[in-house]
């Protein structure tokens, strides 16, 4: 076929008249594409390209009258034509390629318009189905977008919708009533982890500031890692990495237990700092948590107490929504720390039941002197160990360094002080608290605030009181008065069950000498020395801030009160026998024994007292003291 004839044939078949069919169009396009690809004559290939260009323009002209199916087929054909033209890589065909591109774009635009028109037409015929589709697709998509870019907006919108009345569906749809939040699907996005994390992140700085202002936390700002037993495994030093597998579980119950002064509260406060850490590798889990520290008896339900403590922690002016609090607790965004549970009353202990179906807390830390059962729920246990004699020097070194006071001492002075501490405690390993108090006395002595280091633990406790009171005003109680008042308060807090709990304020006031100045002296102990705490919703209870200090001061009170009175001591020891669990009172009994050994001879305390206390606490086998104890 000659080039001229082929060109004429092309133009003769382009018009899409009545005789033009789908099959003939396909055949013609296929024929031109084959000529374009395979013919060796450049003129014939050029004619084929020209014909394909004309066909594409014809498609564009007829697009308005084509059916939806014909538009799809025409677009498909032109895409084949465009590919064939480009595959030739012939620069002479650039005009034809541009023409086919324009036609293809016009057909696609027409198709989209036709599709939109058809959609509108369908929507007009089916209004209820249309509304349902928009409702089901659009609203969840909107919340998903907000969840990604502005998660707190979801919470704000949800709170704004809460006061609105419920929505009733038309009778034709059953006439059911639903909350607006449910119908708008926002209820299903409101408390997602991403929303809760955003809420916590916005308040984390306030939480850090509030937590670090707590007296309990301030007094434990210097933290020295000590050996612990974690679920039966001895660790030289506990790190966040050791606890991360535990805290990434859906529910955490952690018990920190051990004797008074072992560092349980210090460790719990340190874990709270890890929970809020900016350093992701140092956090207890992947998200941050807000720590709520419960140190007092529960006068209200547990969740109400958590609510109030959280609001105070973050400095929120408006009440935090109860529903939000519940989800923060359930999804472990609040870390609840219940301190010294073993010293709390039965009413409070009854509320700490992790196995209860309505127990709201899923991230719980409890400190106790006992290995609490906690309803036998799966739990992690940490037992802080005493500072061993061979680690005493390194502990003191670390403490003084963190306090910025190590340079006050030459090596000779430092090691001499450590030697004196070893002599004072004998063969026993010592608690963290005793080591810290001794270190503070080392500092006070070096800075001229104390005369000399104490030789025994009771004197160490009294020296601690003197150090607290060293900046007193002339009109404020002197050291002797502070010591005497502290002993009285300590005994009032321990005399019921031999454990450091709270005492009634009215009982303490009645027991103090010189009732006219008693309230002022208590205020001095509370506000200036921070030695005691006035607690309870009615501010009608009192307790000492440090449990081991309370035990030793109560022991000194007994020495002062009973002295050589053997009958009084026998009554005391018989009362100790009536206590249900000797482990709960062991710290106090050891403190009384230390007081007897330190000043018992001077006070003429009968020898059988220290001997019997050694037996009761497991330090020595029973001796003849028992026969003296039962004498009338």
Secondary structure, DSSP 8 states (H G I E B T S, - for coil): --HHHHHHHHHHHHS--TT--HHHHHHHHHHHHHHHHH---HHHHHHHHHHHHHHHHHHHHHGGG--HHHHHHHHHHHHHHHHHHHHTT-GGGHHHHHHHHHHHHHHHHHHHHHHHHHHHHHHHH-HHHHHHHHHHHHHHHHHHHHHHH-HHHHHHHHHHHHTS--EE--GGGT--EE-HHHHTTGGGTTT-HHHHHHHHHHHHHHHHHHHHTSHHHHTT-S-----EEETTEEESS--HHHHHHHHTSS-EEEEEE-STTSSHHHHHHHHHHHHT-SSGGGSSSSS--EEEEE-S--SS-HHHHHHHHHHHHHT-SS---HHHHHHHHHTT-EEEEE--GGGS-HHHHTT--TTSTT---SEEEEEESS---GGG---EEEEE--B-GGGHHHHHHHHHHHTT-GGGS-HHHHHHHHHHHHHHHTTS-B-HHHHHHHHHHHHHHHTTSSSS--SSHHHHHHHHHHHHTTT--TTS--HHHHHHHHHHHHHHHHTTTSS---EEHHHHHHHSSSHHHHHHHHHIIIIIS--EEEESTTS-EEEES-HHHHHHHHHHHHHHHHTT-HHHHHHHHHHHHTSS-HHHHHHHHHHHHHHHHHHHHHHT--HHHHHHHHHHTTSS---THHHHHT--
